[in-house]
Amino acid sequence: MGLLVGLLAALFLLDEPWTWVAVGLGAAWELGETALLIWWSKRRRAVVGAEALVGRRAVVSADCMPEGQVRVAGELWRARCDAGAGTGDEVVVRQVDGLSLVVEPPP
């Protein structure tokens, strides 16, 4: 957008020595904006898959004595809790074991 504004100003508003300044400033603005957006998009890696659940908190939906179900990130998962947890308790996901989560009560 900056380059477009610079070009339009150079064509319709400015005299000869300032046309190049306007185009140069517009191009510099565009390059800076592009570099900033690229840097901003690479700040964090995408976290996807079941492994992204490790460390998240979950709520027990069906008693985990030692197996049951938990709701984490809006999804219902089969879970195993060796310490045991009742319905409504909050637990932490420690690992993913196939299609089951290994959970334990928070410290």
Buried (B, 14 or more C-beta within 10 A) or exposed (E): EBBEEBBEBBEEEBEEEEBEEBBEBBBEBBEEEEEEEEEEEEEEEEEEEBEEBEEEEBEBBBBBEEEBBBBBEEEEBBBBBEEBBEEEBEBBBBBBEEEBBBBBBEE
